[in-house]
Amino acid sequence: MAAEQTTDLQQFQLNYPCTTHVFNSVGFSTLNEDKCDELRCLEFKDHKPRMGITLGLRGSLLCSPFSAPFGGFVFANPDTPLEMVDKAVKSLIRYADLHRLSLRITLPPAFYHPQLINKQIFCLTANGFRQIYNDVNFHFDLTSFEDYTTILWRNARKNLQRARREPFVFKKAQSQEEIIAAYNTIQQNRKAKGYPLKMSLQQVLDTINVIPADFFNLSINGANVAAAQVFHVADGIVQVIYWGDAPGFENYRPMNYLAAKVVEYYKKAGIRIVDVGPSSQFGVPSIGLCNFKESIGCKVESKFTFEYNPKP
């Protein structure tokens, strides 16, 4: 099996329909192509297409993802056997050695597709990739409970009870004006906490032309106090890209209320998983954020990043 670079992105998408998540789609990759030096789509074939990977070149490093929470391989068939994954990884290594390039791959948490993701983890490590860090990722498993309050820690249950006494109004955004209002609330939250907001408003508006998205506003007495931006990223899975509360409203416990309403909304919609994302960076956890996410009922999963350096 050989690694072949292709520029026919439409055919690439047709060859590998099993992307496991939207961040590996051709549409998302081409939208963000300007965030790397060069976009490279590699196919791994024998007598027919088997697997592919989209990589962004940055200097001498090929990254998957290059502008997303995670990447990894795409597949012609969801039942691709371990042997084929192993051959594809070996071919990718030969390609990296030939072109004197390093590789960095961040895989999604296993709940996105346990079979395919665990096969990738095994084959990457078995072929010389080293795990450079492991981020702690949180999600709601909406199939594991009927009553949301039963999965809360005691303090989170009390905070939710406190929040429910307030005249909050929870609303899904229906217009661009309401989407912008949600973005502005999140922007205020990030600025107050000193966290970077990686996506500009225009980038958000461009991305939701490629990825189905929901925005939610939480208000009290006409003032927006919290918001969430959520992408539909896989079959039965949504991901909270951003959420946060506006400065000065913390005592109302709006985040506890917002989390409860988001969970309620997607459970009614038949979604299986709400991915709330990592609470660590380069393997270093934010303990306060981890505690909050666990307290509101999230489960913990690993998100691995692997690296390969070419042989001398």
C-alpha angles and dihedrals in degrees: 000000000000134000111239125186115225134192094187095097095171091058090043090058091048092049095052111037094157101081093150087214139026096246088074092054121115091234094057093043095051092045089059098036092116090066092073136045093245137357114229123189113193126194126201112208142164114169088335139012112288110164142352141191133201114217135182117217116223111175104305095340126095110205133196105213107024095173110010141069092264144348134179134149129330122217140217089211130024088219093060106152124237090250091063093047089051092050091049092051090050090051091049090053091050088051091051092048092048093051095036092238132143122227131218121184128180113194126205120251110280095252089076089072114338096195099049097037095049090048089054092048091052096045095046093052093041091056101050105277111136124214105241096182144347119219122206110237128193132208144165114238099208092189093062100071144029099198112048093204091064092069096050126104113244095256092048091050090053091048091051091049088051092049093049090063090064123086094247120168115207115196137171111229113253101175138043088249090059091045090053090048090055091049092050092052091051090047090054090050094051094046092050092050095042093241121141119248101214098190121065119216090256091051089052091050091048093048095052087060086065103031123044107242142182127207124196130195125199115198139175123199089348096308121115107235104168141007143184135207113203130183126203097230107165142001105301093354131104126182128214101227094179136356134160148136129255117254115268099031100080094111090063089062093228094165092059089051094044092051091050093050094046090051091047092049096051095041089057089047091057097248114155102201135026106197108207093185134228128326095198136065122215087349096306110120129221096223096196092052091045091053092049094051093047091047092057092053106271123150122223126241134167125246111198129206119198132190135196126191120200119256115260 
